[in-house]
Amino acid sequence: MNLLSHPPLPDKPFHKTALSVNINKVALLRNTRHVDMPSVTRAAELCLEAGAQGITVHPRPDERHIRADDVYEIAALMKDWPDREFNIEGNPLHNLMHFVRDLSARGLPLHQCTFVPDSEDQFTSDHGWSFPQDAERLQPLIKQAHARDVRVCLFMDPIAGAMAAAKAAGADRVELYTETYAKAWPEPEKNESLSRFAQAARAAAAINLGVNAGHDLNRNNLTEFLRTVPGVREVSIGHALIADALEMGYAAAVKDYLRCIDEAFAPVATPQ
């Protein structure tokens, strides 16, 4: 296998933002007892049945939520959903690349891996990669994923000037870290934040770098974000969607997030 000459992976045509449901919080609840309840795999299945275009997991080295067995069981489930995508996120310097290699060896689907620069004991992801500092260590890992036909997405802060460096490192997409926008919404400061995200998205589009987004997006702020930030291919939403599902059920929660996405792409009515 020649890791140095693998061609760039073709990306899907963009029509509308896809919803990938992060099910880590289902696993977190399950892990408070020594039983398989609630079932992480069943949660993924219900979200797919409701129309989610993908499932995301973030297996951390301490297995505080998603465990190794979950990764393989969900990958096996995804074989029954060939039109949907499986995304694994995590730090490629920790345990992520093991899953990339092992899923490929087992013939199980993995469509995208999202490289996130978090520490082993970090509470949650809170910053993106830095360039040029991180380029040298990321490039060979990106090539390893590409050699297995896995798309690579880099978790990034909304800095327009960093998009070219992410592309040069070999990334197929970036996932824009949206906490700053979520914290500002709905106050007027959100407009300045949205401007930064829109500039980063346009800079990525100009060099054929796909754009994903995620972190603290919810039913209140999602539509405005997607209306303002052009060309977002996928949003990965976990905490808010699973919290909503506790009240609404998985199906209703997924369908309402899909409604928010649809509203972002609907024509805006002009005053008569």
N, C-alpha and C positions, 0 to 999 in steps of 0.2 A: 504494500500500500504506500503510495507516494504522497506524503502529507504536504509536500512543498508545491505541487503543481495542480492540485485539485481546483477546478474552475469555480467561479462564484455560483451560488445557488440561485436559480430563477425564483422570483417572488410571484405571488398570486396577483392578478389584476385587482385594482382597488375599486370597489363599488360602494361599500358602506362599512362602517366600523363593526368589527366582530367583538362579541362578548366572550371572554374566557373567565370562568368562575374559579377562583382560588378557594380550595376546600380545606386549607390548613386549620381553620377554626373548628371545623367539624372534628378533625383529629384531636385537637386540643381538648375538646369536651370529652371525647371518648377516653382519652388517656387519664382522666381523673378516676376511672374505675378499671378493674381488671376484666372487662368484658368488651365485646365488640359492639358497643352501643353508645352513640349512634354509629351506623356503618358508613365509613368514608366512601366505599365503593358504591353503595346504594345512593348516597348523596350525589355523587358524580353522575350516576345513571339518571336520577330524577332531573338534574339540571340539564342534561343532554336531551332528555325527552321533552323538556319545556322549551327547547330551542336554543340553548347556549351553543355557541360555535366552537367552544373549546373548554378544556379543563387545565388548570394550573396547580402545581404543587411546589412547595419550597421545603425540601427535606434538609433540616439542619443536622450537623454532626451529632448533637445530643439527643436527637429524635424527640424533642419536646412536643412535637405535634405529628407531622408526617413521619412514618417509619419506612424502612426499606421495603418491607412487605407491601405496604400501601402502593409504592411506586410501581411495583411489578403487577399488582392486581389491577390497578387503574389502567396501566398500559395494555394488559390483556383485555380489559373491557373496551378500550378504544379500538380494538380490532373489529368490533361489531359496529363501529361508527366511522367508516372510512372517509366520510366527508367532513369530519370534525378534527380538531387538532389537540395534541397533548403537548403541554409546555412545562418543562421543569426549570425552576429558577434556583439560584444559589451561587455561592462563591466557587469558581472553578479551581481555586487553590486549596479547597477543602475536599468535600465529598462529591461535588457535582459531576466531575468527569468520570468517576467510577460508574455512575448511572448511565451516562452517555455511552460508554464503551460496552457495558453489560447489556443494556437494552438492545443495542445493535447486535451483539453476539447471540442473544436469545431470539432474534427476529421479531422483537416487539416494537410497536410504533413509538417514535419520538419525532415530532415535527420541529420543535423549537426549544432551544435552551437559552435562558436569560441569565447572563453573567451579572451577579450583584456583589459589590465589594464590601460585604458585611463581615464582622469578626465572628468568631465561634460563639461568643456569649452575648452577642448584640440582641437587644430587646426586639427591635424591628429595623428594617432597612431605613436608612436616613440620609444617604448621600450617594452620588453617582461616582463613576470612575473619573480619574484625573489624567489628563494628557498634557505633555508627553510622558509623564512619570510611569504610567501603567502600560504603555504600549508594548514594550519589549516582552513583558511576561504574559501578556494576553495573546499576542500573535500566534505562538505555537499551539495554544489551547484552542483558539478559533479554528486553526487548520485541522486539528484533530476532530473537531465536531463536523467540519465541512467534509472531511474524508468519509464520514458516516452519513452524509446527506442530511445533516441536521442544520437548520437555520440558526444563526447566532444573533442574539439581541443583547446590547449592552445597556445596563441601567445607568442613566445619565441625568445630570442636572440640566435645566433648560438654558444652556449656554450656546448661542448660535455658532460662536467661533470654534467650539469643540466638535462640531459635527463632522467636519472634514477629517479630523484626526481619528475619530471613531471609524469612519469609512476606510481610511488608510490602514488601520489595524486589521481590517478584514471583516468588520461587522456587516451583517445584512440589514439589521434594524437597530434602532435605539428605543428603549423604553424611557420616556420622560417621567421623572419623579415629580408627582403632582401635589405633594403635601403643601407646598407654599401656596398654591392656588386654593386648595381646600381650606386652609387656615384663614385665608383672606376673604373667602366667600361668606356672606353676600355683601360685605362692606365695599366701599368705593375702591379700596386698595386692590381689589381683585382685578381691576382693569389693567393696572400696571403689570401684575403677575401674568395675566392672560397675554399681554403683549410680548413678554419674554418667551412664553411657550410658542406663540404663533411665529415669532422670528426664528426660533430654533427649528420648528417644523418646516418652515419655508427653506431654511438653509439645508436641511436634510434632503428635502425633495429636490433641490437644485442639483444634488450629486447622486440622485437615485438611491438614497438611503431611506429605508422604510421607517415609519414612526409608530410606536406603540405608546401607551400611557398607563400609569397606574399609581396608586397609593392615596387612600382616603377619598376617592371618587365615590359619590353616592347618588341617590335618586334626586336630590335637590340640585346638585352642582354639575351633574354629568352633561345634560343637554347644552347648557351654555358653553361648557368647555369645548364640546365637539363642534358647535356652531362657529366658534371663534378660531380654533386651532385647526388648520387645514390638513386633510389627508391622513388622519389617525386611523391606522389599519386595525388596531386591536386595543381594547381596554381590558386590563386584568383587575378584577374586583373580587375581594374576599371578605374582609371584615364587615363592611357595611351590608353586603348582600346576605351574608349568613345571619347577621343580626336581624335584618328584615325578615329572613326566612323563619326565624323563631316565632314571629308573629303571623306571617302571611302564609307560610309553607314555601317549600322550594319552588314549586311550579309558578305560583303567583309572583314570587319575588323575581325570578328570572324573567318572566314575561313583562314585569313592570320596568325592569332595566332595559329590556329590548324596546319597550315603548319610548323610554327616554332617548334611546339612540335613534329610533325612527323619527321622533320629533326634531332632532337636530338636523336631519336630512330632508325634512319636509319644507316645501316653499313657505317663506314667511309672508303672511298676509300684509298687504300694504293698505294704509288708511284710505278710505273712499273720500 
